[in-house]
């Protein structure tokens, strides 16, 4: 019984090393089981009136979809002058991950 339990734990650890990053946000620190980060990329310190966020997603590292480009965000929110840009990442067990781009700015 003890041997089966030890083998099961070893199998889970080894498989998490190989498959743990199947779906990964790609940037910033990553946790083996769970990741949630916010990374400041750009900021001018100016106040802003508008904010927009868009995400890209990955499922099992097999399917990826979304548009988080700066051009898409600017056109969707009518922001002309970007004053701040942040990335937020989220991942769970290599099954699902996303990277969101958040911009703030003015018309």
MARZA-730441 format. One line per 4 residues: number of its first residue (from 1); for each residue x, y, z of N, C-alpha, C, O. Coordinates in pm, 1 decimal, padded with zeros to 6 digits. Atoms other than C-alpha are relative to their C-alpha. Layout:
NUM	X/Y/Z/X/Y/Z/X/Y/Z/X/Y/Z | ...
This chain:
1	00082.2/-00119.6/00000.0/00000.0/00000.0/00000.0/00086.7/00126.0/00000.0/00062.1/00218.5/-00077.5 | -00090.5/-00113.9/-00010.1/00276.1/00243.5/00094.9/00078.3/00019.3/-00129.0/00103.3/00132.2/-00171.3 | -00076.5/-00005.7/00123.6/00469.1/00158.1/-00219.6/-00084.8/00056.5/-00114.8/-00034.4/00133.5/-00196.5 | 00090.9/-00050.0/00103.2/00167.0/00227.3/-00444.1/-00020.5/00150.1/00017.4/-00021.0/00224.2/-00080.9
5	00018.1/-00142.7/-00028.1/00111.8/00565.1/-00275.6/00124.2/00079.2/-00040.4/00112.2/00185.5/-00101.4 | -00125.3/-00067.2/00036.3/00479.4/00661.7/-00319.3/00015.8/00007.2/-00151.5/00057.0/00109.8/-00205.6 | -00009.1/00001.9/00145.2/00471.3/00557.9/-00683.8/-00098.3/00099.9/-00061.9/-00065.2/00166.3/-00160.1 | 00100.7/-00094.3/00050.8/00152.7/00762.8/-00740.2/00048.5/00143.6/00013.5/00032.6/00223.8/-00078.6
9	-00051.8/-00135.3/-00021.2/00311.3/01073.9/-00592.6/00114.5/00028.5/-00096.8/00121.5/00137.0/-00154.5 | -00111.1/-00016.2/00092.8/00624.8/01023.4/-00799.8/-00051.6/00019.4/-00142.5/00001.0/00102.9/-00216.1 | 00058.1/-00011.8/00132.9/00414.3/00979.7/-01114.6/-00062.9/00138.0/-00021.0/-00047.7/00196.8/-00128.1 | 00060.5/-00133.0/00009.2/00221.7/01301.9/-01045.4/00108.2/00106.7/-00013.7/00094.8/00196.9/-00096.3
13	-00108.7/-00097.9/00007.6/00543.9/01498.3/-00988.7/00070.9/-00002.8/-00135.4/00098.6/00102.1/-00193.5 | -00067.7/00011.4/00129.3/00711.3/01366.4/-01302.4/-00089.0/00050.3/-00112.8/-00042.7/00123.2/-00200.5 | 00089.4/-00045.8/00106.6/00405.6/01424.1/-01520.2/-00022.3/00149.9/00006.4/-00039.0/00213.0/-00098.0 | 00016.1/-00144.9/-00009.2/00366.2/01778.3/-01386.0/00121.4/00073.2/-00056.3/00108.0/00184.0/-00108.1
17	-00119.0/-00061.3/00059.8/00724.3/01852.5/-01492.5/-00009.1/00000.9/-00152.0/00031.5/00097.8/-00216.2 | 00010.7/00008.8/00144.5/00651.4/01737.3/-01846.8/-00120.7/00073.5/-00056.2/-00112.4/00133.6/-00163.3 | 00124.2/-00055.6/00052.2/00296.2/01862.3/-01885.2/-00046.4/00125.2/00072.9/-00150.6/00181.1/00038.5 | 00041.0/-00114.4/-00081.0/00282.2/02146.0/-01633.5/-00005.7/00131.2/-00074.5/-00078.7/00221.4/-00033.3
21	00000.1/-00124.8/00075.4/00350.3/02415.8/-01890.9/-00062.0/-00016.9/-00137.5/-00025.1/00054.0/-00231.2 | 00068.3/00015.2/00128.4/00127.4/02291.9/-02170.0/-00071.4/00128.8/-00037.6/-00054.7/00179.1/-00148.7 | 00063.2/-00130.0/00020.2/-00085.3/02603.3/-02137.3/00071.0/00096.4/00094.1/00062.2/00083.0/00216.2 | -00079.4/-00093.1/-00078.7/00134.8/02889.1/-02021.3/-00021.0/00140.6/-00052.1/-00032.3/00160.1/-00173.1
25	00015.9/-00136.5/00047.4/00092.2/03266.0/-02031.1/00121.3/00049.9/-00077.4/00109.9/00144.4/-00155.4 | -00117.2/-00034.6/00077.7/00446.3/03288.5/-02165.9/00087.7/00108.7/00057.8/00204.6/00118.0/00020.3 | -00078.5/-00109.1/-00056.3/00561.7/03588.6/-01962.5/-00009.5/-00001.5/00151.4/-00107.7/-00048.3/00209.0 | 00001.8/-00014.5/-00144.5/00654.0/03653.5/-01603.9/00025.0/-00130.7/00071.4/00045.3/-00234.7/00008.7
29	-00021.4/00121.1/-00078.7/00698.6/03407.9/-01322.0/-00117.1/-00096.8/-00015.8/-00231.2/-00055.5/-00036.4 | 00102.9/00102.1/00016.1/00508.8/03079.5/-01343.9/00001.6/-00093.5/00119.4/00107.5/-00137.4/00164.2 | 00013.0/00100.8/-00104.3/00381.0/02855.8/-01070.3/-00030.9/-00134.0/-00063.4/-00091.3/-00139.7/-00170.5 | 00023.7/00132.9/00054.2/00366.4/02482.9/-01124.1/-00148.9/-00032.5/-00001.9/-00197.6/-00093.1/-00097.3
33	00142.1/00031.2/-00008.8/00002.6/02458.8/-01013.1/-00089.9/00118.2/-00032.3/-00198.0/00100.5/-00088.5 | 00086.4/-00117.7/00013.4/-00130.1/02815.3/-01023.8/00086.8/00123.1/-00022.7/00190.6/00139.2/00041.6 | -00070.5/-00125.2/00027.0/-00015.3/03149.9/-01164.5/-00102.0/00112.0/-00012.6/-00202.4/00098.2/-00082.4 | 00080.4/-00120.9/00018.0/-00171.5/03493.4/-01127.4/00092.7/00117.7/00029.0/00133.1/00139.4/00143.2
37	-00093.6/-00110.8/-00014.9/00048.3/03798.2/-01189.0/-00051.2/00123.3/-00073.5/-00135.3/00113.5/-00162.8 | 00024.0/-00124.7/00073.1/00024.8/04161.2/-01296.9/00135.8/00067.3/-00015.2/00208.1/00087.6/00082.4 | -00131.5/-00054.6/00031.3/00325.4/04317.3/-01467.4/-00019.9/00135.4/-00067.1/-00085.8/00144.3/-00170.7 | 00004.6/-00133.2/00059.5/00356.9/04690.1/-01536.2/00103.2/00010.1/-00111.1/00221.7/-00013.5/-00087.8
41	-00088.5/-00005.4/00115.7/00505.5/04739.9/-01882.0/00039.2/00143.2/-00034.1/00154.1/00170.6/-00068.5 | -00024.0/-00137.5/00042.8/00471.8/05111.8/-01948.9/-00089.8/00091.7/00081.6/-00204.1/00056.6/00110.9 | 00081.7/-00098.3/-00069.5/00350.4/05417.9/-01761.3/00064.0/00136.7/-00005.3/00185.1/00150.8/00011.8 | -00049.8/-00137.1/00005.2/00381.2/05793.4/-01795.9/-00028.6/00076.4/00128.7/00031.9/00180.6/00153.9
45	00038.3/-00070.8/-00121.2/00222.3/05889.3/-01464.3/-00112.5/00100.1/-00022.5/-00161.8/00160.8/00072.6 | 00110.1/-00092.2/00030.5/-00040.8/06098.9/-01641.9/-00133.3/-00065.4/00034.7/-00146.5/-00187.8/00032.2 | 00133.3/00054.5/-00026.0/-00405.8/06062.4/-01548.9/-00064.1/-00042.4/-00131.8/-00029.7/00008.0/-00238.7 | 00066.4/00049.7/00120.3/-00630.1/05876.7/-01790.8/-00149.7/-00009.2/00024.1/-00195.8/-00028.8/00136.5
49	00146.0/00003.4/-00008.5/-01000.0/05878.6/-01866.7/-00057.6/-00131.6/-00048.9/-00170.1/-00166.7/-00013.3 | 00051.8/00124.1/00058.2/-01035.2/05550.3/-02053.8/00091.5/-00116.5/00034.4/00211.4/-00100.2/00057.1 | -00074.0/00123.1/-00027.5/-00930.5/05192.4/-01989.0/-00058.3/-00110.0/-00087.6/-00179.5/-00115.4/-00108.2 | 00045.2/00112.7/00082.4/-00948.3/04882.1/-02210.6/00086.6/-00121.9/00029.4/00206.5/-00110.1/00054.4
53	-00069.2/00126.2/-00024.8/-00855.0/04517.6/-02159.7/-00042.7/-00102.5/-00104.3/-00160.0/-00111.1/-00140.7 | 00029.1/00110.1/00091.0/-00830.7/04228.4/-02401.8/00096.0/-00114.2/00031.6/00208.4/-00090.7/00076.0 | -00078.3/00117.0/-00040.4/-00700.5/03873.4/-02352.5/00020.5/-00097.8/-00114.8/-00058.1/-00103.2/-00209.4 | -00022.7/00117.0/00084.0/-00550.7/03582.6/-02540.6/-00000.4/-00121.1/00092.9/00042.6/-00112.1/00207.9
57	00021.5/00118.3/-00082.8/-00620.9/03230.6/-02415.2/00069.3/-00120.7/-00061.6/00089.0/-00127.5/-00182.9 | -00059.7/00125.4/00044.9/-00455.2/02889.6/-02436.4/-00062.3/-00114.2/00079.1/-00074.9/-00106.6/00201.3 | 00057.1/00118.5/-00062.8/-00613.2/02551.7/-02364.5/00090.9/-00118.2/-00030.6/00106.9/-00157.4/-00146.2 | -00090.8/00115.3/00009.1/-00372.5/02262.3/-02300.3/00121.6/00025.0/-00087.8/00192.4/-00069.4/-00123.0
61	-00108.7/-00029.0/00091.5/-00116.9/02439.6/-02515.0/-00030.5/-00044.9/-00141.5/00055.7/-00038.1/-00229.0 | 00039.8/00048.5/00131.9/-00310.7/02299.7/-02811.8/-00079.4/00103.0/-00078.2/-00066.3/00112.2/-00200.3 | 00085.8/-00099.6/00063.7/-00558.0/02579.8/-02884.4/00027.6/00135.8/00061.9/00026.1/00150.5/00184.1 | -00019.6/-00137.3/-00046.1/-00486.1/02950.2/-02859.1/-00088.1/00091.3/-00081.9/-00102.9/00072.6/-00202.7
65	00089.0/-00091.9/00070.0/-00722.0/03232.5/-02945.3/-00007.7/00132.1/00074.2/00017.8/00138.9/00194.4 | 00017.1/-00132.4/-00057.6/-00782.5/03602.3/-02886.9/00084.5/00103.3/-00070.5/00175.2/00070.1/-00146.9 | -00075.8/-00112.5/00055.3/-00652.7/03942.9/-02986.6/00021.9/00100.3/00110.9/-00073.1/00162.3/00158.7 | -00034.1/-00096.1/-00104.1/-00474.6/04155.4/-02731.3/00103.3/00099.0/-00052.1/00187.1/00147.8/00023.7
69	-00096.7/-00092.9/00058.6/-00280.7/04376.5/-02970.1/-00033.8/00143.7/00039.5/-00149.1/00176.0/00068.0 | 00018.2/-00141.0/-00035.2/-00233.7/04744.0/-02894.3/-00092.8/00068.4/-00100.0/-00175.6/00150.7/-00061.0 | 00085.7/-00059.5/00102.7/-00399.5/04839.3/-03224.0/-00147.4/-00034.5/00024.1/-00234.4/00051.8/00012.1 | 00136.6/00042.4/-00027.4/-00711.3/04635.8/-03138.5/-00057.2/00074.3/00121.3/-00170.2/00122.9/00117.5
73	00045.6/-00068.9/-00121.1/-00736.0/04787.1/-02790.4/-00023.7/00148.3/-00024.4/-00122.8/00203.9/00022.8 | 00016.8/-00143.3/00027.8/-00686.5/05143.0/-02916.0/-00123.3/00025.5/-00084.6/-00196.6/00121.2/-00059.9 | 00116.8/-00022.0/00086.0/-00950.3/05106.5/-03185.6/-00130.5/-00029.8/00073.8/-00230.3/00039.3/00053.6 | 00120.0/00038.4/-00074.4/-01200.5/04937.6/-02953.6/-00038.4/00103.7/00105.5/-00156.8/00123.9/00132.2
77	00026.8/-00092.7/-00109.6/-01167.3/05199.1/-02679.2/00010.2/00146.2/-00039.9/-00018.8/00234.4/00040.9 | -00021.1/-00135.8/00050.2/-01095.3/05508.3/-02892.9/00106.6/00075.5/00079.5/00100.4/00197.7/00093.0 | -00114.6/-00061.8/-00067.0/-00776.8/05571.6/-02694.3/00102.5/00037.9/-00105.8/00141.6/-00045.0/-00188.0 | -00102.5/-00047.0/00093.1/-00528.8/05781.2/-02890.9/00137.2/00004.8/00066.6/00237.1/-00036.2/00007.3
81	-00125.9/-00013.4/-00073.9/-00261.2/05849.5/-02627.2/00001.3/-00098.0/00116.9/-00071.6/-00080.1/00214.4 | -00010.1/00101.5/-00105.2/-00167.8/05547.8/-02415.0/00089.0/00053.6/00110.8/00200.9/00098.2/00085.6 | -00076.9/-00048.8/-00114.1/-00052.8/05645.5/-02065.7/00048.4/-00112.0/00091.1/00137.3/-00090.6/00173.5 | -00040.7/00113.2/-00084.2/-00021.6/05300.4/-01904.5/-00033.8/-00130.8/-00069.9/-00138.2/-00143.7/-00133.8
85	00021.9/00134.1/00054.7/00012.7/04938.9/-02015.9/00039.6/-00102.5/00105.7/00148.2/-00094.3/00163.2 | -00026.0/00108.8/-00094.9/-00010.1/04630.9/-01789.9/-00033.3/-00133.0/-00065.0/-00121.7/-00141.9/-00150.1 | 00031.9/00136.7/00038.9/-00003.2/04257.9/-01852.3/-00046.4/-00072.8/00124.8/00014.4/-00058.1/00230.9 | 00039.2/00089.9/-00107.7/-00194.4/04017.7/-01630.4/00000.9/-00141.2/-00056.5/-00042.6/-00165.1/-00169.2
89	-00007.0/00139.0/00043.0/-00136.0/03644.5/-01649.6/-00074.6/-00087.5/00098.7/-00083.5/-00056.3/00217.4 | 00071.2/00095.4/-00082.9/-00335.2/03351.7/-01518.8/00018.8/-00138.2/-00061.6/00005.3/-00154.2/-00182.9 | -00014.7/00137.5/00049.5/-00270.9/02977.0/-01548.2/-00033.5/-00097.9/00112.0/-00006.8/-00072.1/00229.4 | 00033.5/00105.4/-00094.9/-00396.8/02661.0/-01380.1/00045.6/-00133.9/-00056.6/-00003.8/-00179.2/-00159.8
93	-00043.6/00137.3/00027.5/-00212.8/02327.4/-01395.4/00038.2/-00029.9/-00144.2/00035.9/-00146.2/-00184.4 | -00033.0/00024.4/00139.6/-00107.1/02372.3/-01757.3/-00120.9/-00035.0/-00084.9/-00106.6/-00070.2/-00202.0 | 00122.1/00030.2/00074.5/-00469.7/02316.6/-01858.4/-00053.1/00123.5/-00070.5/-00097.1/00116.3/-00185.3 | 00052.5/-00125.2/00054.3/-00571.0/02678.4/-01914.6/00093.4/00113.3/00039.9/00145.6/00115.9/00151.3
97	-00080.1/-00118.2/-00030.6/-00376.8/03003.7/-01936.6/-00051.7/00117.2/-00081.4/-00107.6/00099.6/-00189.7 | 00029.7/-00119.0/00079.1/-00438.7/03359.3/-02043.8/00100.8/00109.4/00030.7/00165.0/00110.8/00135.7 | -00080.8/-00120.7/-00014.0/-00245.6/03679.5/-02093.0/-00090.0/00114.1/-00043.2/-00138.3/00116.3/-00156.4 | 00085.0/-00114.7/00031.0/-00443.1/04002.6/-02077.6/00085.2/00126.2/-00006.5/00176.5/00145.1/00073.8
101	-00065.8/-00129.8/00013.8/-00323.0/04343.3/-02193.4/-00102.1/00105.1/00038.2/-00213.4/00108.0/-00014.3 | 00087.8/-00108.6/-00046.8/-00473.5/04642.7/-02016.9/00068.8/00131.9/-00030.3/00183.3/00153.8/00009.4 | -00056.9/-00131.5/00027.7/-00418.6/04994.3/-02145.8/-00089.9/00107.7/00058.8/-00211.2/00090.1/00070.5 | 00072.5/-00118.2/-00044.9/-00520.2/05330.0/-02006.1/00049.5/00115.9/-00084.1/00164.0/00117.2/-00129.3
105	-00041.0/-00115.2/00079.6/-00518.1/05659.6/-02190.5/-00114.7/00096.1/-00022.7/-00220.0/00087.6/00040.3 | 00096.0/-00105.4/00032.1/-00705.0/05951.8/-02336.6/-00026.0/00004.9/-00149.5/00050.7/-00048.9/-00229.4 | 00035.4/-00014.6/00141.3/-00876.5/06037.3/-02663.9/00096.0/00093.0/-00070.9/00081.4/00117.0/-00190.7
